[in-house]
Amino acid sequence: MRTEFRHTLLRRLRGQIVGWSIGLVLYSLMLVAIFPTVSQMEDLERFLAAYPEEMLGFFEMLTEIHTPVGYLDTYFFNYMPLIIGIFVVGIGTKLLVADEERGVLDLILAHPVSRTGLYLGRVLAFIAAIGVILMVCWLSWTVPARQAGMDLSWLAFLRPFIPLFVLLLCFGALGLVLSLVLPAARLASMVTGALLVANYLLRGLANLDDRLATMIQYTPMHYYQGATAVDGLNWGWLAALGLVTTVLIVAGWVLFQRREIRVGGEHSWSLTDVFRLLRRS
């Protein structure tokens, strides 16, 4: 398992980690540099009055952009589930099935490595990759923050990254499970990405339509605090999201244990596959 962990983290995901970290650091540093201008903006009320009421409702903290928390939420943590979610969904859906579609997974399993060791090694490397990227982002905010007038402690900056980490891991685990259920990794990536975007839009629209408030309670992003976690974590929400993520990871392990490894190539839906899934359910 340790060998697979090191290989996945340092060889397979190294380029993505470096690339995404550089891009997000540049984005974060740009936002930090702009904050003094936004915080000292005159006639803020007139500026906000130019926005439609629907936009002010969709982005809850937009009216507080002159404060560190409102600025962080509006320009960073509001978008990170989608931006980093692209990386997470893409890697999660290809974590195991991509090798199967290339026809090498059966060769890997021919070596003295158990399916559990392979699964845990890659999943833990995936978790570590997300953690490294978010840690780099946290440092890119924390280090220059005081010079930009953002009077928040390093712990206050760290808190919002915790629910973001768990949320991203949740969608990554969902993509992993779907990749083991659907015929192809790219189909699983498309479905998971669509669910991520739909959940993001539904979360914002629920602020505008009370009829959506009940529906949003059954989605992962309902339990995402964003930058409001600066003032304290909602441990109940974090535990609920963590529980769902753990269930998905365990479900992926069970599916991988029972999986009949293909020699190579993608599959498409067939009546045989449908009947087989119905019998299993």
N, C-alpha and C positions, 0 to 999 in steps of 0.2 A: 504493500500500500504506500509506503514512504517513497519508493522509487517512482511509482505512478504519480504521486503528488508532486514530486520535484520535477518530473518530466513535463507534466501538464502545466505547472505554474511557470517554470523557467524556460521551457522550450516552446510549448504550444501557445501559451497566452502572453509571452513576454512582449511581443510586438504590440499587441492590443493594449496591454497595460501601459506601456510607455507612450504610445500614441494618444490614447484617451487622457492620460494624466497630463501630458503637455498641453493639449487643447483646453482642458478644463482649468488648468492653472492660468493660462493666458486669459481665459474668460473671467476667472475670479479676480485676477489682478486688475483687469480693466474695470470691473465693477467697483472694486475697492477705491480705485483712483477717481471714479466718477462720484462716489458718495458725497464728498464735501460740497460739490456743486448742487446736488439734489437736496441735501439737508439744509442748505442756506438759501434755497429758492424762495424768492419773494412772490407774493400773490399766489400762494399754493392753492387756495380755494378757487380762484378764478381758473387756474390750470386744470383742476379736477372737474370743474363745472363743464369743461369742454368735452368730457367723456360722457358717453351714453350711460344711463342708469344701469342698463343691463351689464355693461362691462365692469362697472364698479361693484355690482353684485357678484359677477363671475369671479373676479379677483378680489377676494374679501379684504386683503390688507393694502389695496392700492391707495386708499385714503390715508395710510400711515407711512407712505414711502419716505417721508422726511425723518423717520426714526430708524435706528439700526434694524429692529425686528421687522418692521414693515418693508424696508428696503430688501433685506435678505429674503423674505418670503416672496415678494413680488417678482424680483429679478433673478432669483437663484433657485430656492427650494420649490417654487411653484412649477418650474420647468424641468428640474432634474429627474423626476420619475420618467419623463418622456425621453430626455436626452440620453441619460445613462441607460435608460431602459432599452434603447436600441442595441447597445452592447450586450446587456444582460440577456435579452431574449435571443439574440443571435447566437451567443455562446451556449446558453442553456439548452437550446433545441439541437445543437450539434455536438454536445458534449460526448455522447455515446454513439448516436445513430449515424453521424457523419462518417465514422470509421467503418461502420457496417455497410453503408452505401458505397464506400470505396473498395469494399471487399477485403479489409485488413483486420476487422475486429475478430473474426474467427481465428486468424493467425496469432493475434495477441493472446487470446484465451487459450491457445495451444501451449503457451508457455506456463511454467508453474506459478500461476497467479489465479486466485479465486475470483469469481464474479463479484463477491462482496468487497474484496480488496481493490479491484479495479474501480468499482462504483464509488466507494468511499474516497479513494485517492483522487479521483477526478472531481467529485463534488466538493471535497475540502479545498482543492486547488481553486475551484471556481469561487467558493466563498472567500478565500484569501485574496483573489484577484479583485473582487468587488471592494473588499476592505482596504487594500492598498490604494486603489484609485480614490476612494473617499477620504482616506487619511491624507493623501497629498492635497486634495481639495481643501480639507480642514486647515492644513498648514498654510496654504496660499491665502486664506482669509485671516487666520490668527496672527501671523507674523507682521503684516503691514497694517493691521487694523487700527492700532493706537495712533499712528501717524495720520490716518485718514479721519480721525475723530470718532471712530466706532468704539465706544467705551464699554466693551464686553470682555469678560474673562475668557481664558482658553477653554474652560469647562462650559461656559455658556455657548460658545461657538460649537462645541463638540455635541451638545445634546441633540440638535436637530438632525445631525448626521446618523444618529442611532435609529430612529424610525425610518429614515430614508434607506439605510442599509437593509433593514428587515423587509421593507416593502419591495425593494429591488430583488432581494433573495426570494421573496414569495413568487413574483412573476417569473423569475428564472427557474424556480422549481416547477411551476406550472408548465413552462415551456418544455422542461425535461420530461415531465409526465406525458404531455401531449405528443412529444416526439416518439415515445414508446407505444402510443396508442394509434396515432394516425400513420398513414402509409409512408410519408416522406418527411424529412426534417424541414424542408422549405415550406411544406403545408403547415406543419406545427408552428414554425416561425411566423407565418402569415396570420394564423388564428390567434396566437398569443399576442402578437403585436396589435391586432385589431381589438382584442379584449382590453389591452392596456390603454389604447387611445380612447376607446368607448368609456372605460371607467373614469379616465381623466375628464372627459367632457361631461359625463353624468354627474361627477362631483361638483363641477362648476354650475351646471344647470340646476342642480338641486337647491342652490342658493336662490334661484329665481322662481322656482316652481315647487310649492310645498308637496305636490302630489308625487314628486320624485324622492322626497325625503325618506320614505319607507324603503324604497328600492335600494337606495345608496347604502343603507345600513348592512346589506348583505354583500358588500364588495370590499376589497382590500383597502382602497383609498379612503374609505370612510374613517379608517383607523390611522390615517397618516396626518401627523400634526403640522408638518412644515416647520417654518421658523418660529412658530408659537411655542415650540418645545424649548426655546431659549429660557423661558420663565419657569420651566419644569416639565418633566416627562409625564405623560399619562400612562402609568404602568399597566392599567387595565387594557387599554388599547394595544399597547406594545405586546402584552402577553397573548392577547387574542390573535394578533397578526403572526406572532412567533409560533403559536400552536398550529395555525393553518399551514405555515411554511414547513413545520416539522412533519405534519401529516402528509404533505405533498412529497417531501423527500423520502419518507418511508414507503409511500405508495410507489414512487419511482424505483426504489430498491426491490420491492416485491415484483413489479412488472419486469424488471431486468432479470431477476432470478428465473422467472417463468418463460422468458422470451426464447423463441426459436431463432437463432442467429441466421440471417440471410447471408448468402455468399457475396452478394454485391448488387448495386443498382437500387433504384427506387421502385416502390410498388404503387399501384393505384387501387381504388376500391373495386371489389368484386363481390358477387353474391355470396361466394364461399366465405370471404372475410366477414361480411355482415352477419351471416348465420353463426359463424364461430364466436363473434362478439356477443351475440344474443344468447348463445348457450352458456358462455362464461358468466354473463350477468344473471 
